């Protein structure tokens, strides 16, 4: 096989491979955007309610206890 034909075949395979990857990624992005439009609205509507239900006092107590325990273990 001649060197020129091997280079031509390599370039052809490279272009086919790159085209396949580019088309796959394009389809993936389009599907993700479609899923975001279908599901994203429900998630965004539910998110503020779940965040507002967190008890800040309990959260501060848990964080303080974790910091205290970490400092006690670091001293030893």
PyMOL commands that set and color helices and strands:
alter all, ss='L'
color gray80, all
select helices_A, chain A and resi 3-52+56-75
alter helices_A, ss='H'
color red, helices_A
deselect
rebuild
show_as cartoon
